[in-house]
Amino acid sequence: MIEVPQSFVVRQECEKAAYQNGYRRPLEERYGWRGFASTTVPGAIHMAATGTNGARL
């Protein structure tokens, strides 16, 4: 089951992973999926977390 809305820790980890990979423009969160876009590459990525024993990104 995907966390809806994302917890603070999951949101921070998603932001960190996206930023480190060049996706620095945050998009809105929908159904637990956090979106990010790049300023130089067309397209976007979306990340979510799930897990019964802690979040899995």
Jmol script that loads the backbone (N, CA, C; Angstrom):
load data "model"
ATOM      1  N   MET A   1       0.834  -1.169   0.000  1.00  0.00           N
ATOM      2  CA  MET A   1       0.000   0.000   0.000  1.00  0.00           C
ATOM      3  C   MET A   1       0.884   1.239   0.000  1.00  0.00           C
ATOM      4  N   ILE A   2       0.614   2.169  -0.865  1.00  0.00           N
ATOM      5  CA  ILE A   2       1.380   3.406  -0.964  1.00  0.00           C
ATOM      6  C   ILE A   2       0.927   4.378   0.116  1.00  0.00           C
ATOM      7  N   GLU A   3       1.890   5.056   0.747  1.00  0.00           N
ATOM      8  CA  GLU A   3       1.581   6.056   1.777  1.00  0.00           C
ATOM      9  C   GLU A   3       0.895   7.257   1.140  1.00  0.00           C
ATOM     10  N   VAL A   4      -0.311   7.581   1.614  1.00  0.00           N
ATOM     11  CA  VAL A   4      -1.042   8.760   1.127  1.00  0.00           C
ATOM     12  C   VAL A   4      -1.515   9.535   2.330  1.00  0.00           C
ATOM     13  N   PRO A   5      -1.137  10.767   2.544  1.00  0.00           N
ATOM     14  CA  PRO A   5      -0.036  11.457   1.869  1.00  0.00           C
ATOM     15  C   PRO A   5       1.301  10.934   2.362  1.00  0.00           C
ATOM     16  N   GLN A   6       2.352  11.304   1.656  1.00  0.00           N
ATOM     17  CA  GLN A   6       3.679  10.858   2.046  1.00  0.00           C
ATOM     18  C   GLN A   6       4.059  11.444   3.407  1.00  0.00           C
ATOM     19  N   SER A   7       4.735  10.626   4.205  1.00  0.00           N
ATOM     20  CA  SER A   7       5.235  11.116   5.490  1.00  0.00           C
ATOM     21  C   SER A   7       6.396  12.082   5.250  1.00  0.00           C
ATOM     22  N   PHE A   8       6.761  12.793   6.284  1.00  0.00           N
ATOM     23  CA  PHE A   8       7.852  13.758   6.182  1.00  0.00           C
ATOM     24  C   PHE A   8       9.142  13.086   5.722  1.00  0.00           C
ATOM     25  N   VAL A   9       9.475  11.948   6.307  1.00  0.00           N
ATOM     26  CA  VAL A   9      10.721  11.255   5.980  1.00  0.00           C
ATOM     27  C   VAL A   9      10.709  10.783   4.532  1.00  0.00           C
ATOM     28  N   VAL A  10       9.616  10.194   4.094  1.00  0.00           N
ATOM     29  CA  VAL A  10       9.514   9.717   2.711  1.00  0.00           C
ATOM     30  C   VAL A  10       9.615  10.891   1.744  1.00  0.00           C
ATOM     31  N   ARG A  11       8.921  11.965   2.043  1.00  0.00           N
ATOM     32  CA  ARG A  11       8.961  13.150   1.176  1.00  0.00           C
ATOM     33  C   ARG A  11      10.391  13.677   1.060  1.00  0.00           C
ATOM     34  N   GLN A  12      11.099  13.760   2.183  1.00  0.00           N
ATOM     35  CA  GLN A  12      12.485  14.257   2.179  1.00  0.00           C
ATOM     36  C   GLN A  12      13.396  13.343   1.360  1.00  0.00           C
ATOM     37  N   GLU A  13      13.235  12.040   1.512  1.00  0.00           N
ATOM     38  CA  GLU A  13      14.074  11.095   0.770  1.00  0.00           C
ATOM     39  C   GLU A  13      13.785  11.151  -0.724  1.00  0.00           C
ATOM     40  N   CYS A  14      12.528  11.293  -1.093  1.00  0.00           N
ATOM     41  CA  CYS A  14      12.177  11.426  -2.508  1.00  0.00           C
ATOM     42  C   CYS A  14      12.780  12.697  -3.087  1.00  0.00           C
ATOM     43  N   GLU A  15      12.680  13.792  -2.353  1.00  0.00           N
ATOM     44  CA  GLU A  15      13.247  15.062  -2.808  1.00  0.00           C
ATOM     45  C   GLU A  15      14.764  14.953  -2.965  1.00  0.00           C
ATOM     46  N   LYS A  16      15.415  14.309  -2.013  1.00  0.00           N
ATOM     47  CA  LYS A  16      16.871  14.161  -2.067  1.00  0.00           C
ATOM     48  C   LYS A  16      17.292  13.317  -3.277  1.00  0.00           C
ATOM     49  N   ALA A  17      16.620  12.199  -3.500  1.00  0.00           N
ATOM     50  CA  ALA A  17      16.957  11.328  -4.629  1.00  0.00           C
ATOM     51  C   ALA A  17      16.713  12.029  -5.957  1.00  0.00           C
ATOM     52  N   ALA A  18      15.602  12.741  -6.065  1.00  0.00           N
ATOM     53  CA  ALA A  18      15.297  13.454  -7.306  1.00  0.00           C
ATOM     54  C   ALA A  18      16.331  14.546  -7.556  1.00  0.00           C
ATOM     55  N   TYR A  19      16.652  15.323  -6.537  1.00  0.00           N
ATOM     56  CA  TYR A  19      17.600  16.423  -6.673  1.00  0.00           C
ATOM     57  C   TYR A  19      18.976  15.916  -7.091  1.00  0.00           C
ATOM     58  N   GLN A  20      19.422  14.826  -6.488  1.00  0.00           N
ATOM     59  CA  GLN A  20      20.746  14.281  -6.804  1.00  0.00           C
ATOM     60  C   GLN A  20      20.839  13.751  -8.229  1.00  0.00           C
ATOM     61  N   ASN A  21      19.684  13.486  -8.838  1.00  0.00           N
ATOM     62  CA  ASN A  21      19.660  12.960 -10.200  1.00  0.00           C
ATOM     63  C   ASN A  21      19.190  13.996 -11.224  1.00  0.00           C
ATOM     64  N   GLY A  22      19.183  15.265 -10.828  1.00  0.00           N
ATOM     65  CA  GLY A  22      18.908  16.335 -11.767  1.00  0.00           C
ATOM     66  C   GLY A  22      17.452  16.749 -11.904  1.00  0.00           C
ATOM     67  N   TYR A  23      16.566  16.172 -11.126  1.00  0.00           N
ATOM     68  CA  TYR A  23      15.147  16.534 -11.178  1.00  0.00           C
ATOM     69  C   TYR A  23      14.867  17.473 -10.007  1.00  0.00           C
ATOM     70  N   ARG A  24      15.021  18.751 -10.260  1.00  0.00           N
ATOM     71  CA  ARG A  24      14.995  19.736  -9.173  1.00  0.00           C
ATOM     72  C   ARG A  24      13.726  20.561  -9.102  1.00  0.00           C
ATOM     73  N   ARG A  25      12.796  20.362 -10.021  1.00  0.00           N
ATOM     74  CA  ARG A  25      11.524  21.094  -9.984  1.00  0.00           C
ATOM     75  C   ARG A  25      10.448  20.189  -9.391  1.00  0.00           C
ATOM     76  N   PRO A  26      10.008  20.464  -8.165  1.00  0.00           N
ATOM     77  CA  PRO A  26       8.977  19.613  -7.563  1.00  0.00           C
ATOM     78  C   PRO A  26       7.619  19.845  -8.231  1.00  0.00           C
ATOM     79  N   LEU A  27       6.896  18.765  -8.431  1.00  0.00           N
ATOM     80  CA  LEU A  27       5.527  18.809  -8.930  1.00  0.00           C
ATOM     81  C   LEU A  27       4.603  18.396  -7.789  1.00  0.00           C
ATOM     82  N   GLU A  28       3.326  18.471  -7.988  1.00  0.00           N
ATOM     83  CA  GLU A  28       2.392  18.124  -6.915  1.00  0.00           C
ATOM     84  C   GLU A  28       2.393  16.620  -6.634  1.00  0.00           C
ATOM     85  N   GLU A  29       1.918  16.284  -5.464  1.00  0.00           N
ATOM     86  CA  GLU A  29       1.771  14.885  -5.068  1.00  0.00           C
ATOM     87  C   GLU A  29       0.361  14.445  -5.397  1.00  0.00           C
ATOM     88  N   ARG A  30       0.237  13.286  -6.055  1.00  0.00           N
ATOM     89  CA  ARG A  30      -1.075  12.724  -6.384  1.00  0.00           C
ATOM     90  C   ARG A  30      -1.106  11.264  -5.987  1.00  0.00           C
ATOM     91  N   TYR A  31      -2.076  10.922  -5.164  1.00  0.00           N
ATOM     92  CA  TYR A  31      -2.284   9.534  -4.730  1.00  0.00           C
ATOM     93  C   TYR A  31      -1.028   8.920  -4.123  1.00  0.00           C
ATOM     94  N   GLY A  32      -0.220   9.736  -3.443  1.00  0.00           N
ATOM     95  CA  GLY A  32       0.992   9.242  -2.804  1.00  0.00           C
ATOM     96  C   GLY A  32       2.222   9.270  -3.690  1.00  0.00           C
ATOM     97  N   TRP A  33       2.064   9.640  -4.949  1.00  0.00           N
ATOM     98  CA  TRP A  33       3.186   9.721  -5.882  1.00  0.00           C
ATOM     99  C   TRP A  33       3.656  11.170  -5.962  1.00  0.00           C
ATOM    100  N   ARG A  34       4.914  11.406  -5.664  1.00  0.00           N
ATOM    101  CA  ARG A  34       5.504  12.740  -5.702  1.00  0.00           C
ATOM    102  C   ARG A  34       6.208  12.921  -7.040  1.00  0.00           C
ATOM    103  N   GLY A  35       5.904  13.994  -7.763  1.00  0.00           N
ATOM    104  CA  GLY A  35       6.472  14.224  -9.079  1.00  0.00           C
ATOM    105  C   GLY A  35       7.606  15.236  -9.058  1.00  0.00           C
ATOM    106  N   PHE A  36       8.539  15.060  -9.991  1.00  0.00           N
ATOM    107  CA  PHE A  36       9.668  15.970 -10.139  1.00  0.00           C
ATOM    108  C   PHE A  36       9.972  16.114 -11.625  1.00  0.00           C
ATOM    109  N   ALA A  37      10.357  17.312 -12.014  1.00  0.00           N
ATOM    110  CA  ALA A  37      10.728  17.577 -13.403  1.00  0.00           C
ATOM    111  C   ALA A  37      12.143  18.138 -13.441  1.00  0.00           C
ATOM    112  N   SER A  38      12.733  18.060 -14.614  1.00  0.00           N
ATOM    113  CA  SER A  38      14.079  18.594 -14.819  1.00  0.00           C
ATOM    114  C   SER A  38      13.982  19.876 -15.630  1.00  0.00           C
ATOM    115  N   THR A  39      14.918  20.768 -15.412  1.00  0.00           N
ATOM    116  CA  THR A  39      14.940  22.004 -16.189  1.00  0.00           C
ATOM    117  C   THR A  39      15.684  21.821 -17.507  1.00  0.00           C
ATOM    118  N   THR A  40      16.416  20.726 -17.662  1.00  0.00           N
ATOM    119  CA  THR A  40      17.200  20.505 -18.874  1.00  0.00           C
ATOM    120  C   THR A  40      16.766  19.290 -19.684  1.00  0.00           C
ATOM    121  N   VAL A  41      16.076  18.346 -19.082  1.00  0.00           N
ATOM    122  CA  VAL A  41      15.669  17.121 -19.755  1.00  0.00           C
ATOM    123  C   VAL A  41      14.140  17.081 -19.835  1.00  0.00           C
ATOM    124  N   PRO A  42      13.579  16.789 -21.005  1.00  0.00           N
ATOM    125  CA  PRO A  42      12.121  16.695 -21.085  1.00  0.00           C
ATOM    126  C   PRO A  42      11.610  15.479 -20.304  1.00  0.00           C
ATOM    127  N   GLY A  43      10.446  15.620 -19.736  1.00  0.00           N
ATOM    128  CA  GLY A  43       9.841  14.520 -18.989  1.00  0.00           C
ATOM    129  C   GLY A  43       9.852  14.769 -17.495  1.00  0.00           C
ATOM    130  N   ALA A  44       9.322  13.795 -16.773  1.00  0.00           N
ATOM    131  CA  ALA A  44       9.224  13.896 -15.317  1.00  0.00           C
ATOM    132  C   ALA A  44       9.354  12.503 -14.721  1.00  0.00           C
ATOM    133  N   ILE A  45       9.646  12.461 -13.422  1.00  0.00           N
ATOM    134  CA  ILE A  45       9.671  11.199 -12.683  1.00  0.00           C
ATOM    135  C   ILE A  45       8.676  11.325 -11.534  1.00  0.00           C
ATOM    136  N   HIS A  46       8.187  10.187 -11.067  1.00  0.00           N
ATOM    137  CA  HIS A  46       7.276  10.159  -9.927  1.00  0.00           C
ATOM    138  C   HIS A  46       7.757   9.068  -8.976  1.00  0.00           C
ATOM    139  N   MET A  47       7.768   9.381  -7.689  1.00  0.00           N
ATOM    140  CA  MET A  47       8.243   8.436  -6.683  1.00  0.00           C
ATOM    141  C   MET A  47       7.218   8.265  -5.577  1.00  0.00           C
ATOM    142  N   ALA A  48       7.169   7.056  -5.038  1.00  0.00           N
ATOM    143  CA  ALA A  48       6.282   6.739  -3.923  1.00  0.00           C
ATOM    144  C   ALA A  48       7.008   5.749  -3.018  1.00  0.00           C
ATOM    145  N   ALA A  49       6.416   5.474  -1.864  1.00  0.00           N
ATOM    146  CA  ALA A  49       7.003   4.515  -0.926  1.00  0.00           C
ATOM    147  C   ALA A  49       5.917   3.577  -0.432  1.00  0.00           C
ATOM    148  N   THR A  50       6.309   2.349  -0.177  1.00  0.00           N
ATOM    149  CA  THR A  50       5.388   1.356   0.355  1.00  0.00           C
ATOM    150  C   THR A  50       6.168   0.346   1.188  1.00  0.00           C
ATOM    151  N   GLY A  51       5.487  -0.358   2.046  1.00  0.00           N
ATOM    152  CA  GLY A  51       6.140  -1.397   2.829  1.00  0.00           C
ATOM    153  C   GLY A  51       5.464  -1.583   4.173  1.00  0.00           C
ATOM    154  N   THR A  52       5.414  -2.836   4.637  1.00  0.00           N
ATOM    155  CA  THR A  52       4.806  -3.125   5.915  1.00  0.00           C
ATOM    156  C   THR A  52       5.796  -2.968   7.070  1.00  0.00           C
ATOM    157  N   ASN A  53       7.081  -3.076   6.777  1.00  0.00           N
ATOM    158  CA  ASN A  53       8.120  -2.934   7.795  1.00  0.00           C
ATOM    159  C   ASN A  53       8.979  -1.707   7.541  1.00  0.00           C
ATOM    160  N   GLY A  54       8.369  -0.631   7.117  1.00  0.00           N
ATOM    161  CA  GLY A  54       9.101   0.579   6.795  1.00  0.00           C
ATOM    162  C   GLY A  54       8.960   0.903   5.334  1.00  0.00           C
ATOM    163  N   ALA A  55       9.301   2.096   4.996  1.00  0.00           N
ATOM    164  CA  ALA A  55       9.126   2.565   3.626  1.00  0.00           C
ATOM    165  C   ALA A  55      10.150   1.950   2.685  1.00  0.00           C
ATOM    166  N   ARG A  56       9.720   1.678   1.483  1.00  0.00           N
ATOM    167  CA  ARG A  56      10.589   1.233   0.400  1.00  0.00           C
ATOM    168  C   ARG A  56      10.394   2.216  -0.740  1.00  0.00           C
ATOM    169  N   LEU A  57      11.462   2.850  -1.163  1.00  0.00           N
ATOM    170  CA  LEU A  57      11.383   3.832  -2.241  1.00  0.00           C
ATOM    171  C   LEU A  57      11.581   3.163  -3.571  1.00  0.00           C
TER     172      LEU A  57
END
end "model"
wireframe off; spacefill off
backbone 0.3
color backbone group
